[in-house]
Amino acid sequence: MPAETQLELPIGDRLVRGDCLENLRLLPDGAAQLAFADPPFNIGYDYDTYDDKRSANDYLDWSRQWIAEMQRVLSADGTFWLAIGDEYAAELKVMATRELGFACRSWVVWYYTFGVNCKNKFSRSHAHLFHFVRDPHAFTFNADQIRVPSARELVYGDKRANPKGRLPDDTWILRPQDLAEGFGPEENTWYFPRVCGTFKERSGWHGCQMPEQLLGRIIRSCSHPGDLVVDPFAGSGTTLAVAKKLGRRYFGCELSDQYAERISERLASIREGDRLDGG
Ligand SMILES: C[S@@+](CC[C@H](N)C(=O)[O-])C[C@H]1O[C@@H](n2cnc3c(N)ncnc32)[C@H](O)[C@@H]1O
């Protein structure tokens, strides 16, 4: 890609309509500090434009290409989070680490309620979140931004508990006490669910909308205000919205014109400093 077709640094907030492989090329090498990707899982999900039923080889070849782009656009101390379902979690982890050179810091399991109810197998209630970094010795991890109260403090009232709290486990339930902004007395939901149909947070036009609180934990811990956050599969725009609220710059791609239109509306309706939805 000739240099003149790339965006000048610093790159402002941007949502690009169209294919991520084509549009990520707009970003210079090393431009971003954090990438979060929640790609289609190749499970036949009904998106409005994208066909989510490819052959396994085709899906894996495509995944290799866009994950390599994540590697390219990230700074040397950059971080890449990948959300993925059971079907391809193992293969994409091996691809990202052994083939493409990322180091895996954590394999987080996000346990959610309100998953799809199954009839002849256990109902799925989790997704995989891989925390990859380019350099295992140099990366951003703002531990103090995401500490949660410990059982020692909350349950046992033990004075030896660290008053700053402790780091969350690698199984994320996102109970109210696990949320950075705490929770109000009116909130009685203990386990943070997928953003399901009846929730106030749900925008209603994208079935894969992720909770803002989940992205909040990732963006707070793995980037600084002013950093560039990239999401190649913007969907309903959660990553970009949370980046904006938390004072990060963002660059997102979305294949569907219809979704992209709605993301623009979502982004226009929020401001830096706004409270994250959910809780
Ligand atoms: C699982 S959803 C992302 C949901 C998102 N994390 C959220 O919270 O709303 C995946 C999205 O990727 C989009 N997509 C599929 N292929 C794409 C491509 N080649 N380039 C850009 N977007 C693509 C789909 O249209 C879909 O909206």
The ligand as an SDF file (V2000), in Angstrom:
LIG
                    3D

 27 29  0  0  0  0  0  0  0  0999 V2000
  -20.0820  -10.7030   15.9120 C   0  0  0  0  0  0  0  0  0  0  0  0
  -20.4530   -9.2280   15.0950 S   0  0  0  0  0  0  0  0  0  0  0  0
  -19.6150   -8.0120   16.0780 C   0  0  0  0  0  0  0  0  0  0  0  0
  -20.4390   -7.5540   17.2390 C   0  0  0  0  0  0  0  0  0  0  0  0
  -19.7900   -6.4430   18.0330 C   0  0  0  0  0  0  0  0  0  0  0  0
  -18.6990   -6.9330   18.8450 N   0  0  0  0  0  0  0  0  0  0  0  0
  -20.8010   -5.7140   18.9350 C   0  0  0  0  0  0  0  0  0  0  0  0
  -20.5910   -5.6250   20.1510 O   0  0  0  0  0  0  0  0  0  0  0  0
  -21.7960   -5.2700   18.4090 O   0  0  0  0  0  0  0  0  0  0  0  0
  -19.4860   -9.3130   13.6400 C   0  0  0  0  0  0  0  0  0  0  0  0
  -19.7040   -8.1890   12.6470 C   0  0  0  0  0  0  0  0  0  0  0  0
  -18.6990   -8.2770   11.6460 O   0  0  0  0  0  0  0  0  0  0  0  0
  -19.2360   -7.8050   10.4200 C   0  0  0  0  0  0  0  0  0  0  0  0
  -18.3580   -8.2990    9.3340 N   0  0  0  0  0  0  0  0  0  0  0  0
  -18.3280   -9.5210    8.7570 C   0  0  0  0  0  0  0  0  0  0  0  0
  -17.3540   -9.5940    7.8430 N   0  0  0  0  0  0  0  0  0  0  0  0
  -16.7320   -8.4010    7.8330 C   0  0  0  0  0  0  0  0  0  0  0  0
  -15.6580   -7.8780    7.0920 C   0  0  0  0  0  0  0  0  0  0  0  0
  -15.0030   -8.6030    6.1750 N   0  0  0  0  0  0  0  0  0  0  0  0
  -15.2680   -6.6100    7.3400 N   0  0  0  0  0  0  0  0  0  0  0  0
  -15.9190   -5.8460    8.2680 C   0  0  0  0  0  0  0  0  0  0  0  0
  -16.9710   -6.3040    8.9860 N   0  0  0  0  0  0  0  0  0  0  0  0
  -17.3750   -7.5640    8.7790 C   0  0  0  0  0  0  0  0  0  0  0  0
  -20.6480   -8.3470   10.4260 C   0  0  0  0  0  0  0  0  0  0  0  0
  -21.4910   -7.5930    9.5520 O   0  0  0  0  0  0  0  0  0  0  0  0
  -21.0250   -8.2070   11.9110 C   0  0  0  0  0  0  0  0  0  0  0  0
  -21.7200   -6.9970   12.1270 O   0  0  0  0  0  0  0  0  0  0  0  0
  1  2  1  0
  2  3  1  0
  2 10  1  0
  3  4  1  0
  4  5  1  0
  5  6  1  0
  5  7  1  0
  7  8  2  0
  7  9  1  0
 10 11  1  0
 11 12  1  0
 11 26  1  0
 12 13  1  0
 13 14  1  0
 13 24  1  0
 14 15  1  0
 14 23  1  0
 15 16  2  0
 16 17  1  0
 17 18  1  0
 17 23  2  0
 18 19  1  0
 18 20  2  0
 20 21  1  0
 21 22  2  0
 22 23  1  0
 24 25  1  0
 24 26  1  0
 26 27  1  0
M  CHG  2   2   1   9  -1
M  END
$$$$
